[in-house]
Amino acid sequence: MRTFENISLKKLNTFGIECSAKKLIKFENENEIKNFLCDAKNDNDEYLIIGGGSNILFTQDFNGTILQSSINGIIEVNRTSENVFLEIGSGVIWDDLVKFCVDKNYGGIENLSMIPGTVGAAPIQNIGAYGTEFEEVFVSLEGIDLLNNEKLIFSKNESEFGYRDSIFKRKFKNKLIISKVIIKLNLNPKVNLSYKAIQDEISKHGYKNIDIKIISEIVRKIRTSKLPDPKEIGNAGSFFKNPTISKEHFNLLAVENSDMPFYKIDENNYKIPAGWLIEKCGFKGKRTNDAGVHSKQALVLVNYGNAKGSEIIDLAFEIKEKVFLNFKINLEFEVNII
């Protein structure tokens, strides 16, 4: 266990926002978590749990204790004729896990290539991209309840997964530090070609004999072309969730917006790309001081250098207001605001 006091968080959030925390604790196993909680039971500090800091915006200093898992390891715990089950430490970098699985030809998460953050954050956010959701491979997880210092185990049903949502983001937000995650992968993988951008890349470049390695390469190529590298421009990826609207609402908007892209969820609900809504409102490429909207992907808010978290969130609320004014759609933040 490593302890840091009055620490700068600039390198611990991918927005690169300069702020500080009273204390940061990094754990390497469950026992360290439990021992810390025993020692700290009378501190009354507020806790904030972070992974890779890739889905968070600090708008102020944090006057409490930040908990971060450094629990590593990828262990095969079971295998059948069709599947392999892996237990992964919550501190493992998500994309390192993807590369590990693709190299082993374990199918199921190749479409989630290059998503930033750690394995422990994946179930909290129920990460998803290019036609795949994390919940599709999830089996269970272990964690320590910060209130009672008890180990808890959650199955898939108990995790209450939704679109970029889970019980860990709601009921157990900053109350459970995840230590291990178990996922199920395919030993005879079938590629997921449901996402149009992947289909377009395959057609454009004439890929043959498509396997999960090629899918991972394609996803990496698409993400690199559309999304800024946080090492170069501070950002947290998609800042807003893609909204779902009713059939009636969709039909009204479609009359005046024949070019509106959409995904039909069912007979009564449609999902609209938030990036398209933001771009239609004229925000793509907009910049105020060092806070801005990315020039290639309007869904991504960026820090061009020295933006304050308050400047980023002011821009986000300005976008929300304009989108609601024009489309009567209330955008929700995907990023956690502190």
N, C-alpha and C positions, 0 to 999 in steps of 0.2 A: 504494500500500500504506500502511495506517495501523497504527501500533503503539501499544498501550496497556499500561501496566505497573501491577501491583497494582490491578486494576480490579474494581469491584463488578459482579456478574452479575445483580443484582436485575431490571434492565430487559431482560436478555437471556434470561430464561426466563419463560414465561407463567404458571408457578406463583407468580412473584413472590417466590421464596425469596432472602433476603439471604445472599450468600456472595461469595467473591472468587476471582480467578485471578491467578497470577503474571504472565501475559502474555496479551494478545489481539491477534491479527493479522487484519486485514481485507484481502482481496485483491480487485482489480478486473479481473485478467486472468491467464491461465496463466503468462505470463512472470514476473509478480511472485511466483507460487508457486514456480517453479523457482529464481529468484534467491534467494528466502528460504531454500530448502532447501540451496542451495550454501553460503550464509553460515552456516547453523545446523547443518551436518553434524557438528560436534564438540560440540554443546551437550548431547546426551543427555537432552533434555527429553521428558517424556511429552506426547503430542498428544491433543487432544480436538477433534473436528470437530462444529460445530453449524450449524444453519440458522437457523430463526426461534425456536429454543428452545421449541418448542411440544410436544415429545415427550420431555422430559427432567426429571428430578427431582434436584436437587443436595442431597445429604445432608451435604456437607462442602465446605470450600474446595478448589479445584483447584490443586495445586502444580505446574503445568506450563503449556504453551502451548495456548491455544484458537485454532483456525483457523476463520474464517468467510468465506464467499464473498460478495462484493458484485458479482459478475459479472452484468451486466444484458444486455438485448437479446432481442427476439423476431424471428427472421428466417425468412422463407419460403425453403426450400432446394430444394423440388421440388413439382410439381403434376401430377396426372393428371386424367382426366375425372371421377374419383370421389373422389380424396383430395388433401389438402394436407399437406405435411411441414414442420414447424416446428422450428427449432433455437432453444433457449431457454437463456439464461444461468442458471447454478445459483443465483444470488442473487435472481432474480425471485420476487416474492411469488406463491405458488400461486394465490390467488384473483384476483389481477390477471390472470394468464394465463387463468383461466376466463372472466372478464368479457370479455377481448379476443376469445376464441374465440366466445363466445355472441353478441357484437356483430357478428362477421363471419359468423355462422351456420355455424361449423365445429363439427360434432357429435362427441361422444365423451367429453367431460369435464364436461358440464353437471350430471350427478348428483353430481359431486365439488365442487360449489359450497360456499364458506365453510369448507373445510378449512384450518386455519391452517398456517403454515410456508412453506418455500421450495420451488422446483422441484427443487433439488438433493437435498432430503430425500425427495421423492416416491418415487423408485425404491428408496431404502434401506428404507423402511417398506412399500413396495408399498401405498400408501394406497388406501383403498376406502370406499365408502359408498353406500347406497341402490341396490344392485344393480350397481354398476360398480367395477371394479378398475383401478388405474393400468396394470398390465401389458397391458391390452387395447389401449392406444394406444401403448405404448412401442415404439420402434424400436432405439435405441442410445444410448450415452452416452460421453463422454470424461472422463478424469480423470487426475490426476497421482499416481503411486505415491510415497508419502512415504518409503519405504525406499530406493528406487533412483532417485528423481527422474526417472522416465520417464513419458511419456504412454501411457495404456492406453485401449483402446476395447473396449466390451462390447456384444455383441448381446443380443437378448432371451433366447435359449437360454443364453448364457453368464452371464446375470444370476441364474439359478436362483430365479425368483420363487416364493413360496409365500404363504400367508395371513399378511399383515403381516410378510413376511420376504423376504430376498434374500441373495445372496452378499455384498452390501455391508454387511449387518448382521451377518454371521458372519466369513467369511475375511478380508474387507477392512475390518472395523470399525476406524475411526480409522487406517486405513493408506492410504486413497485419498480425495483431495479431488476431488469431482466438479466439473467446470467447465462442461460443456454437456450438454444432453439433447435428443434428437430424438424427436418424437412424430408419429403419423399420425392425421389427423382426417378426418371425412367431409364432403364438399361437399354431399351430399344426405342429411342426417342423418335417422335413424329414432329416435324417442324410445324410451327404456328405461323401461317402466312395470312392471317386474317386482317392484318393492318395494311391499308392501301399503300403507305409509303414504302413498305417492304416489297410489296408486289411491284411497285413502280421501279425500284432499284434493280430487281431481278430482271424485269423486262428490258430496262435500259442497258444493262451490262451483259445480258445473256448468260446468266449463271446457269450451270447444269449440275445435276446430282446434288441438290440442295441438302445440306446437313446442318447440325446445330452450330458448327464452327463458322459456316458461311453466314448463317442468320446473325450470329454474334458480331461478325465483321460488318455486316450491313447496318445493324443497329448502331454500332460505334461510328460508322461513317455518317449516318443520318444525324446522330446527336452532335457530332463534332461540327457538322455544317450549320446546324441550327442554334446550338446552345453555347454560350460563352464559357470558357474555362475559368472556374473560380480563382485559379492561381494567377490569372491575368486580369480578370475583371470580377470584382466581388459580386456574388449573387447566390441565391438559394434555389435555383431552378424555377419551376413553376410557382408563382406567387399566389395564384388563384386556382380554385377548383373549377372544372368545367361544369356549368350549371345544367340542371335538369328542369325542363319546363313541360307544361301540360300540352296535350294535343291542340286544345283550343288556342292557347297562347302561341304555339308554333304556327298554326294556320294564319293567325293575325299578322305575325311578323313576316311570314313567307310572302304575303301579298306585296309588301314594299321592299322585300329583300330576297329577290329570286336567286341571288348568288350565295345565300346563307348555307354554310355546310352544317351537317347534322348527323347524328347517329340515333336511329330509332331503337329505343330500349324495349318497348312493347307497344300495344295498341294505343295507350294513353299517355306515354311519356317519351320525350325526345331530349337528347343531350346535345348542347351547343358548345362549340369550342370557345372558351373564354378569350383566347388570343385573338380570334376573329372579331369578337365584340369590342375588345379594347382597340384593335387596329381601326375598326370602322368609326370609332370615336376620336380618331386622330392622335392617339398617344404613341404609336410606334415610333421609336427613335427620339421621343421627347426627352429633354434634359433640363433640369433646374439645378444649377451649381453642379455638384458631383452625384446627385441622385437622378436616375433616369430609367427609361424603358428601353430595352435592348432593340437595336435597329433591325435585327433579323427575326426576333421572336418576341411579340408584344406581351406574351404571358410572363416574361422574365423581367423583373425589376433589378437594376444594377447599381453598384457603388463604383463610380469611376475613380475613386481615390480616397477622398476624405469626407464622404457624406456621413452625416449623423443618422442614427436609427430613426430619429424623429422626422428627418427630412424624407426618408424612404416611406415611412408610414403615412405622412401627409400626402405624398404622391399617390399611394395606394387608395386612400380615402377619396381623393379627387377622381380617380379612375372609377371607383365604385359608384360615386354620385352621378358621373356622366353616363355610365352604362345604364344605370337605373332610369335616368331621365330619358334616354333615347330608346331603350328596349323594355323597360319595366322588369328588368331582371336584376336580382340582388346577388352580386358576386360574393362568394365566401373565400376567406383567406385559406390557403393550403399551408402557409408558413405559420409557425407558432410565434406569437408576438409577446415579448417580455418587457 
